[in-house]
Amino acid sequence: MARAAETRTADRPARHPSTEAAARLARSAAAVEGAEEVPGWLSERRRAGTFRVERIPFDRLEKWHTEAGTGDLVHETGRFFAIRGLEVREEDGRAWSQPIICQPETGILGILAKEFDGVLHFLMQAKMEPGNIGTIQLGPTVQATRSNYTRVHQGLATPYIEYFLAAGPGIVLTDVLQSEQGDSFLRKRNRNLVVEVTGEVEVRPDWRWLTLGQIHRLLAVDNLVNMDARTVLSSLPLRPPPAERAEHAEDAEGVHSDTEVLSWLNELKTRQGRETTLVPLDRVDRWRRTETEIAHTGRRHQRVVAVSVVAGNREVTRWTQPLLAAERTGLAALVVRPSPAGPQLLLQGLSQPGTFDAVELAPTVQCVSDGFSDLPEPVPFLDLVLAAPPERVLYSAVLSEEGGRFFRRANRYLITAAGEDFPAELPDAYRWVTADQVQRFIQFGNHFTVEARTLVTCLGSLRDRGARWSA
């Protein structure tokens, strides 16, 4: 494959958000019949495959080794990813070190779209990942690192990858570079694409066309729609442009202009005085290595473990690799409220050590790697979202994070409506942002955490249930 074809900017015409695009997506979101069949299909694909994931000692890793002099876990090709140490120093003098995933290459998360009988469908995959809860979850058409789709592993070609490279057929509906978890990856991002095609597409046994409404219904099921599908779907233009919906919405009380929101975010980024330095994994403080794990002495953070994998439906059917194993289920919660300008989301500017640009927009509450019951410092609005009465809980489900790098890491994703008693005064790191602004800003890479993007997708799923928050 020619290098130029892999790396040049896509030259297909981009379709920008419009009333037509929003209407087509709304029709797809309204088509929910048949969603109840998908869990059974995933179970059938699970039974049809040969899957086994086993925890192993580090010395049984194949094609991976512990680097002499550093203790870093690296692949023999120098590709895929490595687990190294990261030293973090805050401006106020606080400091810590931790393992971090270093994966500088940009992967592709792509979903094919096609109309059937006037309704847009999306080609979704029964995707096996070694760290998945339940082994197989619903993923995008393509979910591949650059090392995988360029076949560094010398395995089979990645199905459907040709649609997401520059010379591929189709019309780009969305194409955004998005970050991954800043608490676990060092400046990692993937290309998120949705490409619409009109020609015939061979549907392989592990793939299935689904409407947006069917996918939305499945988001209510714990650990079924994977992280990669959720992040790609977050950038779809589900709402028509504001100028075509409401006049003077930008003048509504309590609504900040785009410039004001971006200026606030830039101010937070400018203030950030955190310094990060890669260090040998053997030098991370308060972490201890045994034959089977690298773990924090307080057992609060993720552990580094190793697994052996058998997966009969993957491009490579047997391999070993390290993973980050979660200690407990985290929480990502979003507070929303209605306004004359449409729904507003309470977002925070959050700094994490691995982010590209110091600060990203995150949910109202994001406590996703250390748990939240015994945090050393109070978390704004945590008690309010946990105590929200049932009538104000709009969405709640436990959803897994990416199973190719995390071993059974999951968060409870929660959307609650702000009550009349919700505080009017906000900490400086928090702002109410309209759903329209989120739709615009999400088209720019590295603006939203992956947890925020998941909640944007979940909020969008409420529209086919008649919730006023996504109207």
C-alpha positions in Angstrom: 0.0 0.0 0.0 1.5 3.3 -1.0 2.4 5.5 1.9 0.9 8.6 0.2 -2.5 6.9 0.0 -2.3 6.1 3.8 -1.4 9.6 5.0 -2.8 12.3 2.7 -5.8 14.3 3.7 -9.1 12.7 2.5 -10.0 14.2 -0.9 -13.7 13.2 -0.8 -16.2 16.1 -0.5 -17.2 16.6 3.2 -20.9 17.0 3.9 -21.4 19.7 6.5 -24.2 19.7 9.1 -27.4 20.8 7.6 -31.2 20.5 8.0 -31.1 17.7 5.4 -28.4 15.7 7.3 -30.2 16.2 10.6 -33.5 15.1 9.1 -31.9 11.9 7.6 -30.3 11.1 11.0 -33.6 11.8 12.7 -35.4 9.3 10.5 -32.7 6.7 11.3 -33.0 7.5 15.0 -36.8 6.9 14.8 -36.3 3.4 13.3 -35.9 1.3 16.5 -37.7 -1.9 15.5 -35.4 -4.9 15.7 -33.0 -3.5 18.3 -34.1 -6.4 20.7 -32.5 -8.9 18.2 -29.0 -7.5 18.5 -28.0 -9.0 21.9 -29.0 -12.4 20.6 -26.9 -11.9 17.5 -23.9 -10.9 19.6 -24.3 -14.0 21.7 -24.5 -16.1 18.5 -21.3 -14.6 17.2 -19.7 -15.2 20.6 -20.7 -18.9 20.4 -19.5 -19.1 16.7 -16.0 -18.0 17.6 -13.1 -19.4 19.6 -12.3 -17.0 22.3 -10.2 -17.4 25.4 -8.4 -14.7 27.5 -6.1 -15.9 30.3 -4.0 -13.8 32.7 -0.4 -14.9 32.5 3.0 -13.9 34.1 5.0 -11.2 32.3 7.7 -13.8 31.4 5.1 -15.6 29.2 4.6 -12.6 27.0 5.6 -13.5 23.4 7.0 -10.8 21.1 7.0 -8.4 24.1 9.9 -7.9 26.5 10.9 -5.9 29.5 13.4 -3.4 28.3 16.8 -3.7 30.0 17.7 -0.7 32.1 14.1 0.8 32.1 11.7 -2.0 32.8 9.4 -0.6 30.1 7.1 -3.2 28.4 7.7 -2.9 24.6 6.9 -4.9 21.5 9.8 -6.4 19.5 8.8 -4.5 16.4 8.9 -1.1 18.2 5.3 -0.6 17.0 1.8 -1.1 18.5 2.3 0.5 21.9 4.6 0.5 24.9 4.0 0.9 28.6 6.5 3.3 30.2 6.7 5.5 33.2 5.4 9.1 33.5 6.5 11.6 36.1 4.0 14.4 36.8 4.8 17.7 38.6 2.1 20.2 39.4 2.7 24.0 39.7 1.7 23.8 43.4 4.4 21.3 44.2 2.4 18.1 44.1 4.0 15.3 42.2 3.5 11.6 41.3 4.5 9.0 38.8 2.5 6.3 37.1 2.6 3.8 34.2 1.4 5.3 30.9 0.5 3.8 27.5 2.7 5.3 24.7 1.1 4.8 21.3 2.1 7.7 19.0 0.5 6.3 15.9 -3.1 7.4 14.9 -5.6 4.6 14.5 -8.8 4.5 12.5 -12.3 4.2 14.0 -14.7 4.2 11.1 -18.4 3.5 10.5 -19.9 2.8 7.1 -23.3 4.3 6.4 -25.8 3.4 3.7 -29.5 4.1 3.0 -31.9 1.2 2.7 -35.5 2.2 1.8 -34.8 5.8 2.6 -33.4 5.1 6.1 -29.7 5.5 6.9 -28.1 2.4 8.4 -24.7 1.9 9.9 -22.5 -1.2 9.5 -21.6 -2.3 13.0 -19.3 -5.1 14.1 -19.4 -7.8 16.7 -16.0 -6.8 18.0 -13.9 -9.1 20.2 -11.3 -7.4 22.4 -9.3 -9.2 25.1 -10.3 -6.7 27.9 -14.0 -6.5 27.0 -16.6 -7.3 29.6 -18.5 -10.0 27.9 -15.8 -10.6 25.2 -17.8 -9.3 22.3 -19.4 -5.8 22.1 -20.9 -3.8 19.3 -18.2 -1.8 17.6 -17.6 0.4 14.5 -17.1 -1.1 11.1 -13.3 -0.6 11.5 -11.5 -0.4 14.8 -7.8 -0.6 14.0 -4.4 0.8 15.0 -2.1 1.9 12.2 0.1 -1.1 13.0 -2.8 -3.4 12.6 -4.2 -2.0 9.3 -0.7 -1.8 7.8 -0.3 -5.5 8.9 2.8 -5.2 11.1 1.4 -8.3 12.8 1.7 -10.1 9.4 -1.9 -11.3 9.8 -5.0 -10.9 7.6 -6.0 -7.5 6.1 -8.4 -5.4 8.1 -11.9 -5.8 6.6 -13.4 -2.6 5.1 -10.3 -0.5 5.8 -10.3 0.6 2.1 -13.4 2.8 2.7 -11.6 4.9 5.3 -8.4 5.7 3.4 -8.1 8.7 1.2 -8.7 6.9 -2.1 -11.7 5.1 -0.9 -15.3 5.5 -2.3 -18.0 7.3 -0.4 -18.9 10.7 1.1 -17.5 11.8 4.4 -20.2 12.6 6.9 -17.7 13.3 9.7 -14.0 13.1 10.1 -12.4 14.2 13.4 -9.2 13.4 15.3 -10.2 12.6 18.8 -8.2 11.9 22.0 -8.4 8.8 24.2 -8.2 8.6 28.0 -5.7 11.3 29.2 -5.2 9.5 32.5 -3.8 6.4 30.7 -2.5 7.4 27.3 0.3 9.9 26.4 -1.1 12.1 23.7 -3.0 9.3 22.0 -5.7 10.0 19.4 -7.7 8.2 16.7 -9.3 9.3 13.5 -13.1 9.1 13.9 -15.0 8.8 10.6 -18.4 8.1 9.2 -18.4 7.5 5.5 -21.6 7.0 3.4 -21.6 4.7 0.4 -24.1 3.9 -2.3 -22.7 0.8 -3.9 -22.9 -2.8 -2.8 -21.1 -3.8 0.4 -20.4 -7.4 1.2 -21.6 -8.0 4.8 -19.4 -10.5 6.6 -20.7 -12.7 9.4 -19.4 -10.5 12.2 -21.0 -7.3 10.8 -24.6 -6.1 10.6 -26.5 -3.0 9.4 -28.3 -1.2 12.1 -30.2 2.1 12.3 -29.2 4.9 14.6 -32.4 4.2 16.6 -31.4 0.6 17.1 -28.0 1.6 18.3 -29.5 4.2 20.6 -31.7 1.6 22.2 -28.8 -0.7 22.8 -26.9 2.1 24.6 -29.3 1.5 27.5 -27.9 -2.1 27.9 -24.8 -2.4 30.2 -21.5 -3.2 28.4 -23.0 -3.7 24.9 -22.0 -0.7 22.7 -18.2 -0.3 22.9 -16.3 2.9 23.5 -15.0 3.2 19.9 -18.6 3.1 18.5 -19.7 5.7 21.0 -17.0 8.2 20.3 -17.5 8.0 16.5 -21.3 8.5 16.9 -20.8 11.5 19.1 -19.8 13.7 16.2 -22.9 13.0 14.0 -24.9 16.2 13.5 -28.1 15.1 15.2 -29.6 18.6 15.3 -30.1 21.2 12.5 -28.0 24.4 12.7 -29.3 26.9 15.3 -30.0 29.6 12.6 -32.6 27.2 11.1 -34.3 26.5 14.5 -34.5 29.5 16.8 -33.9 33.2 16.3 -31.8 35.1 18.9 -31.0 31.8 20.8 -27.6 33.2 21.4 -29.1 36.1 23.4 -30.9 33.7 25.8 -30.1 34.4 29.5 -27.2 32.3 30.9 -25.9 31.3 27.4 -22.3 32.0 26.6 -21.3 32.8 23.0 -18.9 30.4 21.2 -16.1 33.0 21.6 -16.8 33.3 25.4 -16.7 29.5 25.8 -13.5 29.1 23.8 -11.9 32.1 25.6 -12.7 30.5 29.0 -11.2 27.1 27.8 -8.1 28.8 26.5 -7.7 30.7 29.8 -7.8 27.3 31.7 -5.2 25.9 29.3 -2.9 28.9 29.8 -3.1 28.6 33.6 -2.1 24.9 33.5 1.4 24.6 34.9 1.7 20.8 34.9 4.9 19.3 33.7 5.2 15.7 32.5 8.4 13.7 31.8 8.8 10.1 30.6 10.8 8.0 33.0 11.7 4.3 33.2 8.8 2.2 34.3 11.1 0.8 37.0 11.3 4.3 38.5 7.6 5.0 39.1 7.2 5.8 42.7 5.0 3.6 45.0 4.4 1.0 42.3 5.7 -2.5 42.7 6.3 -5.2 40.1 5.5 -8.9 40.7 5.6 -11.8 38.3 2.0 -11.1 37.3 1.3 -7.4 37.8 2.6 -3.9 38.3 0.4 -2.3 41.0 0.2 0.8 43.1 1.0 0.1 46.8 -2.4 1.7 47.8 -4.3 -0.5 45.3 -6.1 2.7 44.1 -5.0 2.9 40.5 -5.0 0.7 37.4 -2.7 -2.3 37.4 -0.5 -3.4 34.5 -1.2 -7.1 33.8 -0.5 -9.5 30.9 -2.9 -11.8 29.0 -2.8 -14.6 26.5 -5.5 -14.3 23.8 -7.2 -16.8 21.4 -9.6 -15.1 19.0 -10.7 -17.1 16.0 -12.3 -14.2 14.2 -9.4 -11.7 14.4 -6.8 -10.9 11.7 -4.3 -12.7 14.1 -5.9 -15.5 16.0 -3.4 -15.9 18.9 -1.3 -13.3 20.7 -0.2 -12.0 24.1 -0.1 -8.4 25.3 -0.1 -6.2 28.4 -3.3 -4.4 29.5 -4.2 -1.9 32.2 -6.7 -3.5 34.7 -9.2 -1.4 36.5 -9.5 -1.7 40.3 -13.2 -0.6 40.3 -16.0 1.0 38.3 -15.7 4.7 37.9 -18.3 7.4 37.3 -18.9 9.9 34.5 -22.0 12.1 35.1 -23.5 14.9 33.1 -25.9 17.5 34.4 -28.3 19.1 31.9 -31.0 21.7 32.0 -33.4 23.3 29.4 -33.0 26.8 28.1 -34.5 29.0 25.4 -31.4 28.2 23.3 -32.0 24.4 23.7 -30.5 22.0 26.2 -27.5 23.1 28.2 -24.8 20.7 29.4 -22.6 21.5 32.5 -19.1 20.8 31.4 -15.8 21.2 33.2 -12.3 22.0 31.9 -10.3 19.0 33.1 -6.5 18.6 33.0 -5.1 15.0 32.7 -1.4 14.2 32.4 -1.6 12.5 29.0 -3.8 15.1 27.1 -2.5 16.9 24.0 -3.5 20.4 25.0 -3.4 20.6 28.8 -7.2 20.8 29.3 -10.2 19.2 27.6 -14.0 19.6 28.2 -15.2 16.8 30.5 -18.5 15.8 32.0 -19.8 17.5 35.2 -18.2 14.7 37.2 -15.4 12.5 35.9 -14.0 10.1 38.5 -13.0 7.2 36.3 -9.7 5.6 37.3 -9.6 5.9 41.1 -13.2 5.2 41.9 -15.1 8.0 43.7 -16.0 6.8 47.2 -12.7 7.7 48.9 -11.2 10.5 46.8 -8.6 12.6 48.7 -10.3 15.9 47.7 -14.0 16.8 47.4 -15.4 16.6 43.8 -17.8 19.4 42.8 -21.3 18.2 42.2 -20.5 14.6 43.0 -23.0 14.4 45.9 -25.7 16.1 43.9 -25.5 13.6 40.9 -25.3 10.6 43.2 -28.4 11.8 45.2 -30.5 12.7 42.1 -34.0 11.4 42.6 -35.2 8.8 40.0 -37.4 11.4 38.2 -34.3 13.5 37.4 -32.2 10.5 36.2 -32.5 10.6 32.4 -29.8 8.0 31.6 -27.9 5.4 33.6 -25.8 2.5 32.4 -22.4 0.8 33.0 -20.4 1.0 29.8 -17.0 -0.6 29.2 -13.9 1.3 28.0 -11.7 0.2 25.1 -10.9 -3.5 25.5 -7.8 -3.5 23.4 -5.8 -1.6 26.1 -8.0 -2.0 29.3 -8.9 -5.1 31.1 -12.5 -4.9 32.2 -12.5 -1.1 32.8 -16.0 0.3 33.0 -17.7 3.5 34.2 -21.3 4.2 35.2 -22.5 6.8 32.8 -25.2 9.0 34.3 -27.2 11.9 32.9 -29.3 13.9 35.4 -31.5 16.9 35.1 -30.6 19.9 37.2 -33.3 20.6 39.9 -34.4 24.0 41.1 -32.0 23.6 44.0 -29.0 23.2 41.7 -26.3 25.9 42.6 -26.4 29.0 40.5 -22.8 29.8 41.2 -20.3 27.6 39.5 -16.6 27.0 40.2 -14.4 28.7 37.6 -13.6 25.5 35.8 -17.3 24.9 35.0 -19.5 26.3 32.3 -23.0 25.7 30.9 -22.6 25.0 27.2 -25.5 24.5 24.8 -26.0 21.3 22.8 -25.5 23.3 19.6 -22.1 24.5 20.8 -21.2 21.0 21.7 -22.1 19.8 18.2 -19.9 22.5 16.7 -16.9 22.1 19.1 -16.9 18.3 18.9 -15.9 18.7 15.2 -12.5 20.0 16.5 -10.1 17.4 17.8 -8.9 17.3 21.4 -11.7 19.4 22.8 -13.7 16.7 24.6 -12.6 13.8 26.8 -13.7 10.4 25.5 -16.0 10.2 28.6 -17.7 13.4 27.5 -18.1 12.2 24.0 -19.8 9.0 25.3 -22.3 11.1 27.3 -23.0 13.2 24.2 -23.9 10.1 22.3 -26.0 8.8 25.2 -27.8 12.2 25.4 -28.5 12.0 21.7 -30.0 8.5 22.3 -32.7 10.2 24.5 -34.3 11.9 21.5 -36.1 8.7 20.3 -37.6 8.4 23.8 -39.1 11.8 23.6 -36.9 13.5 26.1 -37.0 17.3 25.9 -33.3 17.5 26.7 -32.4 16.5 23.1 -35.2 18.2 21.3 
